[in-house]
Amino acid sequence: MGETGICWDNSPAESFWSTFKHEHCYRHVYATKTELVAAIGKWIRFCRSVRRHSAVGMLSPRQLRAVTPNGCRNPSQAPVRRSG
């Protein structure tokens, strides 16, 4: 983490919430806070398994895990397991 006021520290979270708002939240109306919380949980599960990501060649996380070891885009980036 960087110094106070450095915007890049929080960029992954900001990107996630921006995407959530534009792709889901602005298209729905929630009558209660409970509905909103449930929608957020559903969206997170969707992003972690089904939603395609441009950074990995438009593969979903599920597809990426199926074609590469440990979900790494490049097999050379896969973590090395050490026995001991």
VMD Tcl script that builds the backbone (N, CA, C; Angstrom):
set m [mol new atoms 252]
animate dup $m
set s [atomselect $m all]
$s set {name element resname resid chain x y z} {
  {N N MET 1 A 0.824 -1.179 0.000}
  {CA C MET 1 A 0.000 0.000 0.000}
  {C C MET 1 A 0.871 1.247 0.000}
  {N N GLY 2 A 0.381 2.247 -0.654}
  {CA C GLY 2 A 1.120 3.505 -0.758}
  {C C GLY 2 A 0.754 4.469 0.342}
  {N N GLU 3 A 1.018 5.708 0.067}
  {CA C GLU 3 A 0.753 6.759 1.035}
  {C C GLU 3 A -0.724 7.157 1.020}
  {N N THR 4 A -1.136 7.896 2.017}
  {CA C THR 4 A -2.504 8.394 2.094}
  {C C THR 4 A -2.815 9.265 0.884}
  {N N GLY 5 A -3.971 9.041 0.305}
  {CA C GLY 5 A -4.393 9.845 -0.832}
  {C C GLY 5 A -3.958 9.319 -2.183}
  {N N ILE 6 A -3.279 8.176 -2.221}
  {CA C ILE 6 A -2.860 7.592 -3.494}
  {C C ILE 6 A -4.018 6.762 -4.033}
  {N N CYS 7 A -4.560 7.170 -5.161}
  {CA C CYS 7 A -5.783 6.543 -5.669}
  {C C CYS 7 A -5.569 5.112 -6.149}
  {N N TRP 8 A -4.353 4.746 -6.537}
  {CA C TRP 8 A -4.131 3.411 -7.110}
  {C C TRP 8 A -4.277 2.301 -6.076}
  {N N ASP 9 A -4.139 2.606 -4.795}
  {CA C ASP 9 A -4.271 1.585 -3.758}
  {C C ASP 9 A -5.635 0.923 -3.775}
  {N N ASN 10 A -6.648 1.699 -4.083}
  {CA C ASN 10 A -8.015 1.203 -3.993}
  {C C ASN 10 A -8.622 0.935 -5.375}
  {N N SER 11 A -7.825 0.949 -6.419}
  {CA C SER 11 A -8.371 0.838 -7.772}
  {C C SER 11 A -9.100 -0.482 -8.056}
  {N N PRO 12 A -8.648 -1.641 -7.547}
  {CA C PRO 12 A -9.424 -2.859 -7.817}
  {C C PRO 12 A -10.842 -2.799 -7.230}
  {N N ALA 13 A -10.961 -2.286 -6.021}
  {CA C ALA 13 A -12.287 -2.186 -5.404}
  {C C ALA 13 A -13.148 -1.159 -6.132}
  {N N GLU 14 A -12.555 -0.035 -6.498}
  {CA C GLU 14 A -13.315 0.985 -7.231}
  {C C GLU 14 A -13.791 0.442 -8.575}
  {N N SER 15 A -12.942 -0.296 -9.251}
  {CA C SER 15 A -13.304 -0.882 -10.540}
  {C C SER 15 A -14.451 -1.881 -10.377}
  {N N PHE 16 A -14.376 -2.723 -9.339}
  {CA C PHE 16 A -15.431 -3.709 -9.103}
  {C C PHE 16 A -16.774 -3.023 -8.880}
  {N N TRP 17 A -16.809 -2.026 -7.997}
  {CA C TRP 17 A -18.079 -1.371 -7.684}
  {C C TRP 17 A -18.600 -0.562 -8.859}
  {N N SER 18 A -17.714 0.026 -9.645}
  {CA C SER 18 A -18.146 0.740 -10.843}
  {C C SER 18 A -18.805 -0.216 -11.830}
  {N N THR 19 A -18.185 -1.369 -12.033}
  {CA C THR 19 A -18.747 -2.373 -12.937}
  {C C THR 19 A -20.087 -2.867 -12.406}
  {N N PHE 20 A -20.163 -3.133 -11.109}
  {CA C PHE 20 A -21.420 -3.587 -10.512}
  {C C PHE 20 A -22.527 -2.563 -10.750}
  {N N LYS 21 A -22.217 -1.293 -10.506}
  {CA C LYS 21 A -23.236 -0.262 -10.662}
  {C C LYS 21 A -23.710 -0.146 -12.106}
  {N N HIS 22 A -22.775 -0.158 -13.054}
  {CA C HIS 22 A -23.148 0.027 -14.454}
  {C C HIS 22 A -23.805 -1.198 -15.079}
  {N N GLU 23 A -23.361 -2.391 -14.702}
  {CA C GLU 23 A -23.903 -3.594 -15.315}
  {C C GLU 23 A -25.103 -4.189 -14.581}
  {N N HIS 24 A -25.308 -3.795 -13.341}
  {CA C HIS 24 A -26.393 -4.424 -12.579}
  {C C HIS 24 A -27.266 -3.422 -11.819}
  {N N CYS 25 A -26.677 -2.650 -10.951}
  {CA C CYS 25 A -27.427 -1.809 -10.017}
  {C C CYS 25 A -28.330 -0.796 -10.715}
  {N N TYR 26 A -27.821 -0.109 -11.729}
  {CA C TYR 26 A -28.616 0.919 -12.405}
  {C C TYR 26 A -29.756 0.332 -13.230}
  {N N ARG 27 A -29.743 -0.967 -13.433}
  {CA C ARG 27 A -30.777 -1.628 -14.236}
  {C C ARG 27 A -31.882 -2.247 -13.380}
  {N N HIS 28 A -31.751 -2.167 -12.061}
  {CA C HIS 28 A -32.722 -2.782 -11.158}
  {C C HIS 28 A -33.163 -1.792 -10.095}
  {N N VAL 29 A -34.325 -2.062 -9.540}
  {CA C VAL 29 A -34.839 -1.273 -8.421}
  {C C VAL 29 A -34.991 -2.221 -7.238}
  {N N TYR 30 A -34.470 -1.807 -6.092}
  {CA C TYR 30 A -34.521 -2.638 -4.895}
  {C C TYR 30 A -35.481 -2.009 -3.894}
  {N N ALA 31 A -36.446 -2.801 -3.451}
  {CA C ALA 31 A -37.450 -2.299 -2.518}
  {C C ALA 31 A -36.901 -2.241 -1.088}
  {N N THR 32 A -35.985 -3.145 -0.772}
  {CA C THR 32 A -35.445 -3.193 0.588}
  {C C THR 32 A -33.930 -3.342 0.553}
  {N N LYS 33 A -33.315 -3.067 1.672}
  {CA C LYS 33 A -31.870 -3.249 1.795}
  {C C LYS 33 A -31.514 -4.723 1.672}
  {N N THR 34 A -32.383 -5.598 2.157}
  {CA C THR 34 A -32.158 -7.035 2.071}
  {C C THR 34 A -32.055 -7.486 0.614}
  {N N GLU 35 A -32.905 -6.938 -0.247}
  {CA C GLU 35 A -32.844 -7.270 -1.670}
  {C C GLU 35 A -31.529 -6.816 -2.281}
  {N N LEU 36 A -31.080 -5.625 -1.893}
  {CA C LEU 36 A -29.821 -5.098 -2.412}
  {C C LEU 36 A -28.651 -5.974 -1.970}
  {N N VAL 37 A -28.622 -6.345 -0.713}
  {CA C VAL 37 A -27.540 -7.190 -0.195}
  {C C VAL 37 A -27.532 -8.536 -0.914}
  {N N ALA 38 A -28.706 -9.106 -1.136}
  {CA C ALA 38 A -28.796 -10.377 -1.863}
  {C C ALA 38 A -28.301 -10.217 -3.299}
  {N N ALA 39 A -28.627 -9.099 -3.933}
  {CA C ALA 39 A -28.187 -8.846 -5.309}
  {C C ALA 39 A -26.669 -8.707 -5.380}
  {N N ILE 40 A -26.074 -8.069 -4.384}
  {CA C ILE 40 A -24.621 -7.920 -4.355}
  {C C ILE 40 A -23.966 -9.297 -4.229}
  {N N GLY 41 A -24.482 -10.133 -3.345}
  {CA C GLY 41 A -23.951 -11.494 -3.189}
  {C C GLY 41 A -24.068 -12.299 -4.475}
  {N N LYS 42 A -25.211 -12.178 -5.127}
  {CA C LYS 42 A -25.426 -12.888 -6.385}
  {C C LYS 42 A -24.454 -12.383 -7.453}
  {N N TRP 43 A -24.230 -11.074 -7.507}
  {CA C TRP 43 A -23.308 -10.477 -8.477}
  {C C TRP 43 A -21.874 -10.961 -8.240}
  {N N ILE 44 A -21.463 -11.016 -6.985}
  {CA C ILE 44 A -20.111 -11.483 -6.667}
  {C C ILE 44 A -19.939 -12.938 -7.109}
  {N N ARG 45 A -20.922 -13.781 -6.828}
  {CA C ARG 45 A -20.842 -15.178 -7.280}
  {C C ARG 45 A -20.795 -15.258 -8.804}
  {N N PHE 46 A -21.564 -14.411 -9.481}
  {CA C PHE 46 A -21.563 -14.364 -10.939}
  {C C PHE 46 A -20.182 -13.964 -11.468}
  {N N CYS 47 A -19.590 -12.941 -10.881}
  {CA C CYS 47 A -18.269 -12.472 -11.334}
  {C C CYS 47 A -17.187 -13.507 -11.099}
  {N N ARG 48 A -17.295 -14.245 -10.015}
  {CA C ARG 48 A -16.269 -15.238 -9.684}
  {C C ARG 48 A -16.382 -16.521 -10.498}
  {N N SER 49 A -17.496 -16.720 -11.187}
  {CA C SER 49 A -17.627 -17.987 -11.905}
  {C C SER 49 A -18.037 -17.849 -13.362}
  {N N VAL 50 A -18.902 -16.907 -13.705}
  {CA C VAL 50 A -19.507 -16.871 -15.031}
  {C C VAL 50 A -19.076 -15.679 -15.879}
  {N N ARG 51 A -18.985 -14.489 -15.301}
  {CA C ARG 51 A -18.736 -13.269 -16.076}
  {C C ARG 51 A -17.394 -13.334 -16.792}
  {N N ARG 52 A -17.406 -13.012 -18.084}
  {CA C ARG 52 A -16.180 -13.032 -18.877}
  {C C ARG 52 A -15.359 -11.781 -18.600}
  {N N HIS 53 A -14.039 -11.951 -18.646}
  {CA C HIS 53 A -13.124 -10.853 -18.340}
  {C C HIS 53 A -12.198 -10.596 -19.520}
  {N N SER 54 A -12.118 -9.347 -19.944}
  {CA C SER 54 A -11.296 -8.995 -21.108}
  {C C SER 54 A -9.807 -9.209 -20.847}
  {N N ALA 55 A -9.365 -9.096 -19.623}
  {CA C ALA 55 A -7.949 -9.242 -19.300}
  {C C ALA 55 A -7.434 -10.667 -19.521}
  {N N VAL 56 A -8.334 -11.629 -19.596}
  {CA C VAL 56 A -7.917 -13.026 -19.793}
  {C C VAL 56 A -8.530 -13.608 -21.066}
  {N N GLY 57 A -8.626 -12.788 -22.095}
  {CA C GLY 57 A -9.097 -13.279 -23.387}
  {C C GLY 57 A -10.572 -13.604 -23.432}
  {N N MET 58 A -11.382 -12.862 -22.681}
  {CA C MET 58 A -12.841 -13.049 -22.631}
  {C C MET 58 A -13.237 -14.441 -22.142}
  {N N LEU 59 A -12.453 -14.994 -21.247}
  {CA C LEU 59 A -12.802 -16.252 -20.592}
  {C C LEU 59 A -13.461 -15.945 -19.258}
  {N N SER 60 A -14.353 -16.818 -18.853}
  {CA C SER 60 A -14.900 -16.695 -17.509}
  {C C SER 60 A -13.881 -17.300 -16.545}
  {N N PRO 61 A -13.945 -16.967 -15.262}
  {CA C PRO 61 A -13.024 -17.588 -14.312}
  {C C PRO 61 A -13.122 -19.116 -14.330}
  {N N ARG 62 A -14.317 -19.639 -14.498}
  {CA C ARG 62 A -14.501 -21.087 -14.561}
  {C C ARG 62 A -13.752 -21.675 -15.765}
  {N N GLN 63 A -13.861 -21.023 -16.934}
  {CA C GLN 63 A -13.157 -21.491 -18.129}
  {C C GLN 63 A -11.644 -21.362 -17.958}
  {N N LEU 64 A -11.204 -20.285 -17.353}
  {CA C LEU 64 A -9.779 -20.066 -17.148}
  {C C LEU 64 A -9.179 -21.151 -16.264}
  {N N ARG 65 A -9.868 -21.503 -15.187}
  {CA C ARG 65 A -9.384 -22.564 -14.300}
  {C C ARG 65 A -9.338 -23.905 -15.018}
  {N N ALA 66 A -10.243 -24.115 -15.975}
  {CA C ALA 66 A -10.288 -25.390 -16.682}
  {C C ALA 66 A -9.130 -25.552 -17.666}
  {N N VAL 67 A -8.625 -24.453 -18.200}
  {CA C VAL 67 A -7.594 -24.567 -19.235}
  {C C VAL 67 A -6.185 -24.279 -18.749}
  {N N THR 68 A -6.018 -23.749 -17.554}
  {CA C THR 68 A -4.680 -23.431 -17.063}
  {C C THR 68 A -4.511 -23.905 -15.628}
  {N N PRO 69 A -3.289 -24.287 -15.257}
  {CA C PRO 69 A -3.059 -24.721 -13.878}
  {C C PRO 69 A -3.210 -23.561 -12.899}
  {N N ASN 70 A -3.945 -23.780 -11.863}
  {CA C ASN 70 A -4.149 -22.785 -10.798}
  {C C ASN 70 A -4.758 -21.481 -11.289}
  {N N GLY 71 A -5.435 -21.490 -12.448}
  {CA C GLY 71 A -6.096 -20.303 -12.949}
  {C C GLY 71 A -5.175 -19.238 -13.489}
  {N N CYS 72 A -3.891 -19.541 -13.689}
  {CA C CYS 72 A -2.943 -18.564 -14.217}
  {C C CYS 72 A -3.091 -18.486 -15.729}
  {N N ARG 73 A -3.009 -17.276 -16.274}
  {CA C ARG 73 A -3.098 -17.112 -17.722}
  {C C ARG 73 A -1.922 -17.778 -18.408}
  {N N ASN 74 A -0.772 -17.695 -17.826}
  {CA C ASN 74 A 0.434 -18.238 -18.408}
  {C C ASN 74 A 0.930 -19.347 -17.481}
  {N N PRO 75 A 1.055 -20.585 -17.968}
  {CA C PRO 75 A 1.491 -21.666 -17.079}
  {C C PRO 75 A 2.813 -21.379 -16.387}
  {N N SER 76 A 3.667 -20.550 -16.989}
  {CA C SER 76 A 4.937 -20.223 -16.341}
  {C C SER 76 A 4.735 -19.348 -15.108}
  {N N GLN 77 A 3.540 -18.760 -14.961}
  {CA C GLN 77 A 3.235 -17.921 -13.808}
  {C C GLN 77 A 2.640 -18.731 -12.654}
  {N N ALA 78 A 2.418 -20.011 -12.886}
  {CA C ALA 78 A 1.807 -20.843 -11.849}
  {C C ALA 78 A 2.730 -20.912 -10.631}
  {N N PRO 79 A 2.163 -20.885 -9.427}
  {CA C PRO 79 A 2.985 -20.951 -8.224}
  {C C PRO 79 A 3.762 -22.268 -8.152}
  {N N VAL 80 A 4.948 -22.203 -7.631}
  {CA C VAL 80 A 5.781 -23.388 -7.487}
  {C C VAL 80 A 5.484 -24.006 -6.132}
  {N N ARG 81 A 5.173 -25.286 -6.145}
  {CA C ARG 81 A 4.906 -25.987 -4.881}
  {C C ARG 81 A 6.194 -26.643 -4.412}
  {N N ARG 82 A 6.515 -26.394 -3.198}
  {CA C ARG 82 A 7.739 -26.970 -2.637}
  {C C ARG 82 A 7.354 -27.961 -1.551}
  {N N SER 83 A 7.942 -29.114 -1.617}
  {CA C SER 83 A 7.661 -30.114 -0.587}
  {C C SER 83 A 8.641 -29.927 0.554}
  {N N GLY 84 A 8.190 -30.262 1.701}
  {CA C GLY 84 A 9.140 -30.131 2.788}
  {C C GLY 84 A 8.515 -30.153 4.074}
}
mol reanalyze $m
mol bondsrecalc $m
mol representation Tube
mol addrep $m
